[in-house]
Amino acid sequence: MGRAKEIIVKVIPAKLANDFVKKHHYSGKVVNNSILHFGCFLYGELHGVMSYGSPLDKRKVLPLVQPSQWNEMLELNRMAFDEYLPKNSESRCIAVSFKLLKKNAPHIKWILSFSDATQCGDGAIYRASGFVLTGIKENTGQRVDEANGKVYSQVTFSAHRPNDEEYWNSLKKLAGFQLRYIYLIDKTCKITVPIIPFSEIEKAGAGMYKGIKKQSAVIV
């Protein structure tokens, strides 16, 4: 793992985290629901950020793990790293953040995260970090304005521009997938939905790495 072991992970202020995310995350956007931000430092310089917060609709996701009370889970809703850190840095940083959560917020039992296999990737970092796959869903909620390249999600668009349906309908639908991952910090909890083999990602045509769609293997 080399220099990855030298990375220091610690809580940082929201402004520092958000500025980094805006610069280095593929979307250029932060999640307003984020309440806890970890910075990843190597030789005193910030090279990665992981932001945790509540899901947009917690009522829908709480049943995914039982027992699970309202304050016992978080979503890893933004993860951004620059190109400076060595190989395996992301999975190491995630593991350290989980250890810090377990020590300082022992009421947190599980972590949810989604991988955007429409614009970014299919979650290789999550798989390397011990998450399990619990959902592969075709993307229906992202559209792009071809005039300026700006991408909108249906959830945020509806929240901020609820009366602009005509513009929303004029946007081009983006083809792709959204993958749902779960990590149990408390191993006594149970995931209530089927765990999907990682091989199903390629079979579904959902494979993607750094925004480039993977070519699915053809079985003859």
Biotite code that builds the C-alpha atoms (Angstrom):
import biotite.structure as struc

atoms = struc.array([
    struc.Atom([0.000, 0.000, 0.000], chain_id="A", res_id=1, res_name="MET", atom_name="CA", element="C"),
    struc.Atom([3.059, 2.249, 0.298], chain_id="A", res_id=2, res_name="GLY", atom_name="CA", element="C"),
    struc.Atom([2.396, 5.923, 0.905], chain_id="A", res_id=3, res_name="ARG", atom_name="CA", element="C"),
    struc.Atom([-1.331, 5.264, 1.327], chain_id="A", res_id=4, res_name="ALA", atom_name="CA", element="C"),
    struc.Atom([-0.529, 4.235, 4.916], chain_id="A", res_id=5, res_name="LYS", atom_name="CA", element="C"),
    struc.Atom([0.822, 7.730, 5.560], chain_id="A", res_id=6, res_name="GLU", atom_name="CA", element="C"),
    struc.Atom([-2.477, 9.464, 4.753], chain_id="A", res_id=7, res_name="ILE", atom_name="CA", element="C"),
    struc.Atom([-4.088, 11.215, 7.720], chain_id="A", res_id=8, res_name="ILE", atom_name="CA", element="C"),
    struc.Atom([-7.898, 11.230, 7.829], chain_id="A", res_id=9, res_name="VAL", atom_name="CA", element="C"),
    struc.Atom([-9.616, 13.757, 10.075], chain_id="A", res_id=10, res_name="LYS", atom_name="CA", element="C"),
    struc.Atom([-12.773, 15.845, 10.348], chain_id="A", res_id=11, res_name="VAL", atom_name="CA", element="C"),
    struc.Atom([-12.611, 19.156, 8.483], chain_id="A", res_id=12, res_name="ILE", atom_name="CA", element="C"),
    struc.Atom([-14.935, 22.201, 8.215], chain_id="A", res_id=13, res_name="PRO", atom_name="CA", element="C"),
    struc.Atom([-17.744, 22.139, 5.670], chain_id="A", res_id=14, res_name="ALA", atom_name="CA", element="C"),
    struc.Atom([-16.375, 25.084, 3.695], chain_id="A", res_id=15, res_name="LYS", atom_name="CA", element="C"),
    struc.Atom([-12.982, 23.465, 3.189], chain_id="A", res_id=16, res_name="LEU", atom_name="CA", element="C"),
    struc.Atom([-14.626, 20.213, 2.149], chain_id="A", res_id=17, res_name="ALA", atom_name="CA", element="C"),
    struc.Atom([-17.149, 21.840, -0.165], chain_id="A", res_id=18, res_name="ASN", atom_name="CA", element="C"),
    struc.Atom([-14.528, 23.947, -1.918], chain_id="A", res_id=19, res_name="ASP", atom_name="CA", element="C"),
    struc.Atom([-12.509, 20.801, -2.600], chain_id="A", res_id=20, res_name="PHE", atom_name="CA", element="C"),
    struc.Atom([-15.559, 18.856, -3.822], chain_id="A", res_id=21, res_name="VAL", atom_name="CA", element="C"),
    struc.Atom([-16.563, 21.635, -6.212], chain_id="A", res_id=22, res_name="LYS", atom_name="CA", element="C"),
    struc.Atom([-13.088, 21.541, -7.719], chain_id="A", res_id=23, res_name="LYS", atom_name="CA", element="C"),
    struc.Atom([-12.454, 17.795, -7.878], chain_id="A", res_id=24, res_name="HIS", atom_name="CA", element="C"),
    struc.Atom([-15.816, 15.950, -7.984], chain_id="A", res_id=25, res_name="HIS", atom_name="CA", element="C"),
    struc.Atom([-16.973, 15.104, -11.500], chain_id="A", res_id=26, res_name="TYR", atom_name="CA", element="C"),
    struc.Atom([-20.320, 16.868, -10.900], chain_id="A", res_id=27, res_name="SER", atom_name="CA", element="C"),
    struc.Atom([-18.786, 20.033, -9.482], chain_id="A", res_id=28, res_name="GLY", atom_name="CA", element="C"),
    struc.Atom([-21.611, 20.050, -6.940], chain_id="A", res_id=29, res_name="LYS", atom_name="CA", element="C"),
    struc.Atom([-21.920, 19.528, -3.189], chain_id="A", res_id=30, res_name="VAL", atom_name="CA", element="C"),
    struc.Atom([-24.763, 17.823, -1.329], chain_id="A", res_id=31, res_name="VAL", atom_name="CA", element="C"),
    struc.Atom([-26.535, 20.173, 1.057], chain_id="A", res_id=32, res_name="ASN", atom_name="CA", element="C"),
    struc.Atom([-27.484, 17.229, 3.282], chain_id="A", res_id=33, res_name="ASN", atom_name="CA", element="C"),
    struc.Atom([-23.826, 16.601, 4.153], chain_id="A", res_id=34, res_name="SER", atom_name="CA", element="C"),
    struc.Atom([-23.161, 17.136, 7.856], chain_id="A", res_id=35, res_name="ILE", atom_name="CA", element="C"),
    struc.Atom([-19.836, 15.372, 8.440], chain_id="A", res_id=36, res_name="LEU", atom_name="CA", element="C"),
    struc.Atom([-16.735, 15.856, 6.326], chain_id="A", res_id=37, res_name="HIS", atom_name="CA", element="C"),
    struc.Atom([-13.470, 13.927, 6.457], chain_id="A", res_id=38, res_name="PHE", atom_name="CA", element="C"),
    struc.Atom([-10.349, 15.314, 4.862], chain_id="A", res_id=39, res_name="GLY", atom_name="CA", element="C"),
    struc.Atom([-7.540, 13.089, 3.585], chain_id="A", res_id=40, res_name="CYS", atom_name="CA", element="C"),
    struc.Atom([-4.094, 14.634, 4.048], chain_id="A", res_id=41, res_name="PHE", atom_name="CA", element="C"),
    struc.Atom([-0.701, 13.537, 2.797], chain_id="A", res_id=42, res_name="LEU", atom_name="CA", element="C"),
    struc.Atom([2.348, 15.496, 3.995], chain_id="A", res_id=43, res_name="TYR", atom_name="CA", element="C"),
    struc.Atom([0.025, 18.159, 5.367], chain_id="A", res_id=44, res_name="GLY", atom_name="CA", element="C"),
    struc.Atom([-1.836, 18.821, 2.103], chain_id="A", res_id=45, res_name="GLU", atom_name="CA", element="C"),
    struc.Atom([-5.528, 18.048, 1.462], chain_id="A", res_id=46, res_name="LEU", atom_name="CA", element="C"),
    struc.Atom([-5.956, 15.561, -1.385], chain_id="A", res_id=47, res_name="HIS", atom_name="CA", element="C"),
    struc.Atom([-9.333, 13.957, -0.718], chain_id="A", res_id=48, res_name="GLY", atom_name="CA", element="C"),
    struc.Atom([-12.719, 14.544, 0.885], chain_id="A", res_id=49, res_name="VAL", atom_name="CA", element="C"),
    struc.Atom([-15.504, 12.215, 2.025], chain_id="A", res_id=50, res_name="MET", atom_name="CA", element="C"),
    struc.Atom([-18.815, 13.806, 3.004], chain_id="A", res_id=51, res_name="SER", atom_name="CA", element="C"),
    struc.Atom([-21.515, 12.017, 4.993], chain_id="A", res_id=52, res_name="TYR", atom_name="CA", element="C"),
    struc.Atom([-25.106, 13.029, 5.673], chain_id="A", res_id=53, res_name="GLY", atom_name="CA", element="C"),
    struc.Atom([-28.730, 11.945, 5.700], chain_id="A", res_id=54, res_name="SER", atom_name="CA", element="C"),
    struc.Atom([-30.290, 10.514, 2.524], chain_id="A", res_id=55, res_name="PRO", atom_name="CA", element="C"),
    struc.Atom([-32.795, 12.712, 0.712], chain_id="A", res_id=56, res_name="LEU", atom_name="CA", element="C"),
    struc.Atom([-35.638, 10.430, 1.784], chain_id="A", res_id=57, res_name="ASP", atom_name="CA", element="C"),
    struc.Atom([-34.548, 8.435, 4.815], chain_id="A", res_id=58, res_name="LYS", atom_name="CA", element="C"),
    struc.Atom([-37.949, 6.768, 5.160], chain_id="A", res_id=59, res_name="ARG", atom_name="CA", element="C"),
    struc.Atom([-37.325, 4.826, 1.957], chain_id="A", res_id=60, res_name="LYS", atom_name="CA", element="C"),
    struc.Atom([-33.883, 3.523, 2.894], chain_id="A", res_id=61, res_name="VAL", atom_name="CA", element="C"),
    struc.Atom([-34.229, 2.729, 6.609], chain_id="A", res_id=62, res_name="LEU", atom_name="CA", element="C"),
    struc.Atom([-36.011, -0.589, 5.886], chain_id="A", res_id=63, res_name="PRO", atom_name="CA", element="C"),
    struc.Atom([-32.974, -1.771, 3.910], chain_id="A", res_id=64, res_name="LEU", atom_name="CA", element="C"),
    struc.Atom([-31.218, -2.677, 7.178], chain_id="A", res_id=65, res_name="VAL", atom_name="CA", element="C"),
    struc.Atom([-32.751, -3.920, 10.405], chain_id="A", res_id=66, res_name="GLN", atom_name="CA", element="C"),
    struc.Atom([-32.754, -3.056, 13.202], chain_id="A", res_id=67, res_name="PRO", atom_name="CA", element="C"),
    struc.Atom([-32.221, 0.549, 12.163], chain_id="A", res_id=68, res_name="SER", atom_name="CA", element="C"),
    struc.Atom([-33.442, 3.665, 13.929], chain_id="A", res_id=69, res_name="GLN", atom_name="CA", element="C"),
    struc.Atom([-33.673, 7.161, 12.480], chain_id="A", res_id=70, res_name="TRP", atom_name="CA", element="C"),
    struc.Atom([-30.209, 8.272, 13.684], chain_id="A", res_id=71, res_name="ASN", atom_name="CA", element="C"),
    struc.Atom([-28.341, 5.007, 13.096], chain_id="A", res_id=72, res_name="GLU", atom_name="CA", element="C"),
    struc.Atom([-27.226, 5.364, 9.491], chain_id="A", res_id=73, res_name="MET", atom_name="CA", element="C"),
    struc.Atom([-25.484, 7.809, 7.168], chain_id="A", res_id=74, res_name="LEU", atom_name="CA", element="C"),
    struc.Atom([-25.060, 8.154, 3.444], chain_id="A", res_id=75, res_name="GLU", atom_name="CA", element="C"),
    struc.Atom([-21.602, 8.633, 1.977], chain_id="A", res_id=76, res_name="LEU", atom_name="CA", element="C"),
    struc.Atom([-22.906, 11.197, -0.478], chain_id="A", res_id=77, res_name="ASN", atom_name="CA", element="C"),
    struc.Atom([-19.739, 12.776, -1.834], chain_id="A", res_id=78, res_name="ARG", atom_name="CA", element="C"),
    struc.Atom([-16.269, 11.397, -2.345], chain_id="A", res_id=79, res_name="MET", atom_name="CA", element="C"),
    struc.Atom([-13.642, 13.374, -4.223], chain_id="A", res_id=80, res_name="ALA", atom_name="CA", element="C"),
    struc.Atom([-9.896, 12.785, -4.579], chain_id="A", res_id=81, res_name="PHE", atom_name="CA", element="C"),
    struc.Atom([-7.290, 14.498, -6.686], chain_id="A", res_id=82, res_name="ASP", atom_name="CA", element="C"),
    struc.Atom([-4.690, 12.619, -8.744], chain_id="A", res_id=83, res_name="GLU", atom_name="CA", element="C"),
    struc.Atom([-1.842, 13.022, -6.236], chain_id="A", res_id=84, res_name="TYR", atom_name="CA", element="C"),
    struc.Atom([-2.631, 10.184, -3.855], chain_id="A", res_id=85, res_name="LEU", atom_name="CA", element="C"),
    struc.Atom([-1.188, 6.709, -4.495], chain_id="A", res_id=86, res_name="PRO", atom_name="CA", element="C"),
    struc.Atom([-3.059, 3.543, -5.427], chain_id="A", res_id=87, res_name="LYS", atom_name="CA", element="C"),
    struc.Atom([-5.483, 2.145, -2.815], chain_id="A", res_id=88, res_name="ASN", atom_name="CA", element="C"),
    struc.Atom([-5.820, 5.536, -1.117], chain_id="A", res_id=89, res_name="SER", atom_name="CA", element="C"),
    struc.Atom([-9.593, 5.751, -1.481], chain_id="A", res_id=90, res_name="GLU", atom_name="CA", element="C"),
    struc.Atom([-10.347, 2.379, 0.094], chain_id="A", res_id=91, res_name="SER", atom_name="CA", element="C"),
    struc.Atom([-7.891, 3.057, 2.928], chain_id="A", res_id=92, res_name="ARG", atom_name="CA", element="C"),
    struc.Atom([-9.473, 6.456, 3.625], chain_id="A", res_id=93, res_name="CYS", atom_name="CA", element="C"),
    struc.Atom([-12.964, 4.962, 3.673], chain_id="A", res_id=94, res_name="ILE", atom_name="CA", element="C"),
    struc.Atom([-11.804, 2.287, 6.134], chain_id="A", res_id=95, res_name="ALA", atom_name="CA", element="C"),
    struc.Atom([-10.265, 4.907, 8.441], chain_id="A", res_id=96, res_name="VAL", atom_name="CA", element="C"),
    struc.Atom([-13.430, 7.023, 8.319], chain_id="A", res_id=97, res_name="SER", atom_name="CA", element="C"),
    struc.Atom([-15.447, 3.969, 9.373], chain_id="A", res_id=98, res_name="PHE", atom_name="CA", element="C"),
    struc.Atom([-13.089, 3.375, 12.314], chain_id="A", res_id=99, res_name="LYS", atom_name="CA", element="C"),
    struc.Atom([-13.508, 7.014, 13.369], chain_id="A", res_id=100, res_name="LEU", atom_name="CA", element="C"),
    struc.Atom([-17.284, 6.723, 13.125], chain_id="A", res_id=101, res_name="LEU", atom_name="CA", element="C"),
    struc.Atom([-17.257, 3.520, 15.169], chain_id="A", res_id=102, res_name="LYS", atom_name="CA", element="C"),
    struc.Atom([-15.152, 5.188, 17.879], chain_id="A", res_id=103, res_name="LYS", atom_name="CA", element="C"),
    struc.Atom([-16.756, 8.632, 18.013], chain_id="A", res_id=104, res_name="ASN", atom_name="CA", element="C"),
    struc.Atom([-20.301, 7.946, 16.789], chain_id="A", res_id=105, res_name="ALA", atom_name="CA", element="C"),
    struc.Atom([-21.005, 4.381, 17.936], chain_id="A", res_id=106, res_name="PRO", atom_name="CA", element="C"),
    struc.Atom([-24.731, 4.802, 17.271], chain_id="A", res_id=107, res_name="HIS", atom_name="CA", element="C"),
    struc.Atom([-24.069, 4.701, 13.502], chain_id="A", res_id=108, res_name="ILE", atom_name="CA", element="C"),
    struc.Atom([-24.700, 1.113, 12.410], chain_id="A", res_id=109, res_name="LYS", atom_name="CA", element="C"),
    struc.Atom([-24.500, 1.239, 8.635], chain_id="A", res_id=110, res_name="TRP", atom_name="CA", element="C"),
    struc.Atom([-23.523, 3.285, 5.614], chain_id="A", res_id=111, res_name="ILE", atom_name="CA", element="C"),
    struc.Atom([-25.374, 3.738, 2.346], chain_id="A", res_id=112, res_name="LEU", atom_name="CA", element="C"),
    struc.Atom([-23.852, 4.982, -0.890], chain_id="A", res_id=113, res_name="SER", atom_name="CA", element="C"),
    struc.Atom([-24.790, 5.198, -4.554], chain_id="A", res_id=114, res_name="PHE", atom_name="CA", element="C"),
    struc.Atom([-22.526, 4.879, -7.558], chain_id="A", res_id=115, res_name="SER", atom_name="CA", element="C"),
    struc.Atom([-23.347, 6.936, -10.644], chain_id="A", res_id=116, res_name="ASP", atom_name="CA", element="C"),
    struc.Atom([-22.772, 4.591, -13.574], chain_id="A", res_id=117, res_name="ALA", atom_name="CA", element="C"),
    struc.Atom([-24.258, 7.209, -15.857], chain_id="A", res_id=118, res_name="THR", atom_name="CA", element="C"),
    struc.Atom([-21.504, 9.819, -15.595], chain_id="A", res_id=119, res_name="GLN", atom_name="CA", element="C"),
    struc.Atom([-18.792, 8.416, -13.304], chain_id="A", res_id=120, res_name="CYS", atom_name="CA", element="C"),
    struc.Atom([-18.282, 4.765, -12.318], chain_id="A", res_id=121, res_name="GLY", atom_name="CA", element="C"),
    struc.Atom([-19.814, 1.508, -11.131], chain_id="A", res_id=122, res_name="ASP", atom_name="CA", element="C"),
    struc.Atom([-18.424, 1.565, -7.586], chain_id="A", res_id=123, res_name="GLY", atom_name="CA", element="C"),
    struc.Atom([-15.079, -0.244, -7.765], chain_id="A", res_id=124, res_name="ALA", atom_name="CA", element="C"),
    struc.Atom([-13.896, 1.689, -4.708], chain_id="A", res_id=125, res_name="ILE", atom_name="CA", element="C"),
    struc.Atom([-16.941, 0.591, -2.710], chain_id="A", res_id=126, res_name="TYR", atom_name="CA", element="C"),
    struc.Atom([-16.392, -3.032, -3.654], chain_id="A", res_id=127, res_name="ARG", atom_name="CA", element="C"),
    struc.Atom([-12.747, -2.772, -2.606], chain_id="A", res_id=128, res_name="ALA", atom_name="CA", element="C"),
    struc.Atom([-13.886, -1.262, 0.711], chain_id="A", res_id=129, res_name="SER", atom_name="CA", element="C"),
    struc.Atom([-16.176, -4.110, 1.705], chain_id="A", res_id=130, res_name="GLY", atom_name="CA", element="C"),
    struc.Atom([-19.544, -2.731, 0.630], chain_id="A", res_id=131, res_name="PHE", atom_name="CA", element="C"),
    struc.Atom([-22.140, -5.119, -0.763], chain_id="A", res_id=132, res_name="VAL", atom_name="CA", element="C"),
    struc.Atom([-24.231, -4.399, -3.839], chain_id="A", res_id=133, res_name="LEU", atom_name="CA", element="C"),
    struc.Atom([-27.991, -4.245, -3.246], chain_id="A", res_id=134, res_name="THR", atom_name="CA", element="C"),
    struc.Atom([-29.356, -2.475, -6.297], chain_id="A", res_id=135, res_name="GLY", atom_name="CA", element="C"),
    struc.Atom([-28.784, -1.964, -10.023], chain_id="A", res_id=136, res_name="ILE", atom_name="CA", element="C"),
    struc.Atom([-31.251, 0.519, -11.444], chain_id="A", res_id=137, res_name="LYS", atom_name="CA", element="C"),
    struc.Atom([-31.472, 2.086, -14.875], chain_id="A", res_id=138, res_name="GLU", atom_name="CA", element="C"),
    struc.Atom([-31.063, 5.841, -14.668], chain_id="A", res_id=139, res_name="ASN", atom_name="CA", element="C"),
    struc.Atom([-34.276, 7.764, -15.233], chain_id="A", res_id=140, res_name="THR", atom_name="CA", element="C"),
    struc.Atom([-33.568, 10.894, -13.247], chain_id="A", res_id=141, res_name="GLY", atom_name="CA", element="C"),
    struc.Atom([-30.685, 12.669, -14.993], chain_id="A", res_id=142, res_name="GLN", atom_name="CA", element="C"),
    struc.Atom([-30.952, 14.923, -18.024], chain_id="A", res_id=143, res_name="ARG", atom_name="CA", element="C"),
    struc.Atom([-28.570, 17.232, -19.835], chain_id="A", res_id=144, res_name="VAL", atom_name="CA", element="C"),
    struc.Atom([-29.016, 20.591, -21.526], chain_id="A", res_id=145, res_name="ASP", atom_name="CA", element="C"),
    struc.Atom([-27.165, 19.967, -24.792], chain_id="A", res_id=146, res_name="GLU", atom_name="CA", element="C"),
    struc.Atom([-26.733, 23.692, -25.352], chain_id="A", res_id=147, res_name="ALA", atom_name="CA", element="C"),
    struc.Atom([-24.478, 24.183, -22.334], chain_id="A", res_id=148, res_name="ASN", atom_name="CA", element="C"),
    struc.Atom([-23.690, 20.641, -21.143], chain_id="A", res_id=149, res_name="GLY", atom_name="CA", element="C"),
    struc.Atom([-25.268, 21.208, -17.725], chain_id="A", res_id=150, res_name="LYS", atom_name="CA", element="C"),
    struc.Atom([-26.623, 18.060, -16.075], chain_id="A", res_id=151, res_name="VAL", atom_name="CA", element="C"),
    struc.Atom([-29.668, 18.075, -13.804], chain_id="A", res_id=152, res_name="TYR", atom_name="CA", element="C"),
    struc.Atom([-31.065, 15.418, -11.502], chain_id="A", res_id=153, res_name="SER", atom_name="CA", element="C"),
    struc.Atom([-34.823, 15.170, -11.256], chain_id="A", res_id=154, res_name="GLN", atom_name="CA", element="C"),
    struc.Atom([-34.814, 15.390, -7.467], chain_id="A", res_id=155, res_name="VAL", atom_name="CA", element="C"),
    struc.Atom([-32.845, 18.621, -7.223], chain_id="A", res_id=156, res_name="THR", atom_name="CA", element="C"),
    struc.Atom([-34.511, 20.131, -10.284], chain_id="A", res_id=157, res_name="PHE", atom_name="CA", element="C"),
    struc.Atom([-37.970, 19.534, -8.818], chain_id="A", res_id=158, res_name="SER", atom_name="CA", element="C"),
    struc.Atom([-36.884, 21.054, -5.517], chain_id="A", res_id=159, res_name="ALA", atom_name="CA", element="C"),
    struc.Atom([-35.392, 24.217, -6.993], chain_id="A", res_id=160, res_name="HIS", atom_name="CA", element="C"),
    struc.Atom([-37.440, 24.714, -10.187], chain_id="A", res_id=161, res_name="ARG", atom_name="CA", element="C"),
    struc.Atom([-40.800, 23.021, -9.533], chain_id="A", res_id=162, res_name="PRO", atom_name="CA", element="C"),
    struc.Atom([-42.692, 25.175, -12.028], chain_id="A", res_id=163, res_name="ASN", atom_name="CA", element="C"),
    struc.Atom([-40.327, 24.727, -14.962], chain_id="A", res_id=164, res_name="ASP", atom_name="CA", element="C"),
    struc.Atom([-41.689, 21.464, -16.354], chain_id="A", res_id=165, res_name="GLU", atom_name="CA", element="C"),
    struc.Atom([-41.441, 22.687, -19.943], chain_id="A", res_id=166, res_name="GLU", atom_name="CA", element="C"),
    struc.Atom([-37.675, 23.180, -19.642], chain_id="A", res_id=167, res_name="TYR", atom_name="CA", element="C"),
    struc.Atom([-37.239, 19.796, -17.917], chain_id="A", res_id=168, res_name="TRP", atom_name="CA", element="C"),
    struc.Atom([-39.091, 18.051, -20.750], chain_id="A", res_id=169, res_name="ASN", atom_name="CA", element="C"),
    struc.Atom([-36.822, 19.748, -23.299], chain_id="A", res_id=170, res_name="SER", atom_name="CA", element="C"),
    struc.Atom([-33.689, 18.204, -21.795], chain_id="A", res_id=171, res_name="LEU", atom_name="CA", element="C"),
    struc.Atom([-32.051, 15.062, -23.166], chain_id="A", res_id=172, res_name="LYS", atom_name="CA", element="C"),
    struc.Atom([-32.324, 11.956, -21.025], chain_id="A", res_id=173, res_name="LYS", atom_name="CA", element="C"),
    struc.Atom([-28.988, 10.414, -19.998], chain_id="A", res_id=174, res_name="LEU", atom_name="CA", element="C"),
    struc.Atom([-28.669, 6.665, -20.400], chain_id="A", res_id=175, res_name="ALA", atom_name="CA", element="C"),
    struc.Atom([-26.923, 4.745, -17.652], chain_id="A", res_id=176, res_name="GLY", atom_name="CA", element="C"),
    struc.Atom([-27.345, 3.133, -14.264], chain_id="A", res_id=177, res_name="PHE", atom_name="CA", element="C"),
    struc.Atom([-27.367, 3.854, -10.547], chain_id="A", res_id=178, res_name="GLN", atom_name="CA", element="C"),
    struc.Atom([-25.923, 1.240, -8.205], chain_id="A", res_id=179, res_name="LEU", atom_name="CA", element="C"),
    struc.Atom([-26.743, 1.024, -4.502], chain_id="A", res_id=180, res_name="ARG", atom_name="CA", element="C"),
    struc.Atom([-24.150, -0.168, -1.981], chain_id="A", res_id=181, res_name="TYR", atom_name="CA", element="C"),
    struc.Atom([-24.389, -0.886, 1.763], chain_id="A", res_id=182, res_name="ILE", atom_name="CA", element="C"),
    struc.Atom([-21.709, -1.335, 4.416], chain_id="A", res_id=183, res_name="TYR", atom_name="CA", element="C"),
    struc.Atom([-22.568, -2.720, 7.855], chain_id="A", res_id=184, res_name="LEU", atom_name="CA", element="C"),
    struc.Atom([-20.488, -1.156, 10.615], chain_id="A", res_id=185, res_name="ILE", atom_name="CA", element="C"),
    struc.Atom([-22.532, -3.136, 13.142], chain_id="A", res_id=186, res_name="ASP", atom_name="CA", element="C"),
    struc.Atom([-22.253, -6.699, 11.895], chain_id="A", res_id=187, res_name="LYS", atom_name="CA", element="C"),
    struc.Atom([-25.224, -7.811, 14.016], chain_id="A", res_id=188, res_name="THR", atom_name="CA", element="C"),
    struc.Atom([-27.548, -5.872, 11.720], chain_id="A", res_id=189, res_name="CYS", atom_name="CA", element="C"),
    struc.Atom([-29.139, -7.598, 8.756], chain_id="A", res_id=190, res_name="LYS", atom_name="CA", element="C"),
    struc.Atom([-29.614, -6.383, 5.204], chain_id="A", res_id=191, res_name="ILE", atom_name="CA", element="C"),
    struc.Atom([-33.237, -7.038, 4.287], chain_id="A", res_id=192, res_name="THR", atom_name="CA", element="C"),
    struc.Atom([-32.905, -6.992, 0.496], chain_id="A", res_id=193, res_name="VAL", atom_name="CA", element="C"),
    struc.Atom([-31.049, -9.468, -1.712], chain_id="A", res_id=194, res_name="PRO", atom_name="CA", element="C"),
    struc.Atom([-27.292, -9.025, -2.035], chain_id="A", res_id=195, res_name="ILE", atom_name="CA", element="C"),
    struc.Atom([-26.390, -8.924, -5.710], chain_id="A", res_id=196, res_name="ILE", atom_name="CA", element="C"),
    struc.Atom([-23.216, -10.618, -7.017], chain_id="A", res_id=197, res_name="PRO", atom_name="CA", element="C"),
    struc.Atom([-20.785, -8.086, -8.458], chain_id="A", res_id=198, res_name="PHE", atom_name="CA", element="C"),
    struc.Atom([-20.747, -10.074, -11.705], chain_id="A", res_id=199, res_name="SER", atom_name="CA", element="C"),
    struc.Atom([-24.277, -8.834, -12.365], chain_id="A", res_id=200, res_name="GLU", atom_name="CA", element="C"),
    struc.Atom([-22.931, -5.329, -13.025], chain_id="A", res_id=201, res_name="ILE", atom_name="CA", element="C"),
    struc.Atom([-21.313, -6.398, -16.281], chain_id="A", res_id=202, res_name="GLU", atom_name="CA", element="C"),
    struc.Atom([-24.246, -8.614, -17.208], chain_id="A", res_id=203, res_name="LYS", atom_name="CA", element="C"),
    struc.Atom([-26.602, -5.665, -16.848], chain_id="A", res_id=204, res_name="ALA", atom_name="CA", element="C"),
    struc.Atom([-24.384, -3.475, -19.008], chain_id="A", res_id=205, res_name="GLY", atom_name="CA", element="C"),
    struc.Atom([-23.813, -1.144, -16.047], chain_id="A", res_id=206, res_name="ALA", atom_name="CA", element="C"),
    struc.Atom([-20.021, -1.297, -16.002], chain_id="A", res_id=207, res_name="GLY", atom_name="CA", element="C"),
    struc.Atom([-18.312, 2.099, -16.063], chain_id="A", res_id=208, res_name="MET", atom_name="CA", element="C"),
    struc.Atom([-14.927, 3.504, -15.051], chain_id="A", res_id=209, res_name="TYR", atom_name="CA", element="C"),
    struc.Atom([-14.114, 7.217, -14.886], chain_id="A", res_id=210, res_name="LYS", atom_name="CA", element="C"),
    struc.Atom([-17.095, 8.054, -17.051], chain_id="A", res_id=211, res_name="GLY", atom_name="CA", element="C"),
    struc.Atom([-16.246, 5.519, -19.749], chain_id="A", res_id=212, res_name="ILE", atom_name="CA", element="C"),
    struc.Atom([-18.712, 2.705, -20.269], chain_id="A", res_id=213, res_name="LYS", atom_name="CA", element="C"),
    struc.Atom([-17.156, -0.747, -20.065], chain_id="A", res_id=214, res_name="LYS", atom_name="CA", element="C"),
    struc.Atom([-17.752, -3.182, -22.883], chain_id="A", res_id=215, res_name="GLN", atom_name="CA", element="C"),
    struc.Atom([-19.788, -6.109, -21.563], chain_id="A", res_id=216, res_name="SER", atom_name="CA", element="C"),
    struc.Atom([-18.445, -9.530, -22.315], chain_id="A", res_id=217, res_name="ALA", atom_name="CA", element="C"),
    struc.Atom([-20.363, -11.427, -24.983], chain_id="A", res_id=218, res_name="VAL", atom_name="CA", element="C"),
    struc.Atom([-21.066, -15.037, -24.079], chain_id="A", res_id=219, res_name="ILE", atom_name="CA", element="C"),
    struc.Atom([-21.311, -17.414, -27.073], chain_id="A", res_id=220, res_name="VAL", atom_name="CA", element="C"),
])
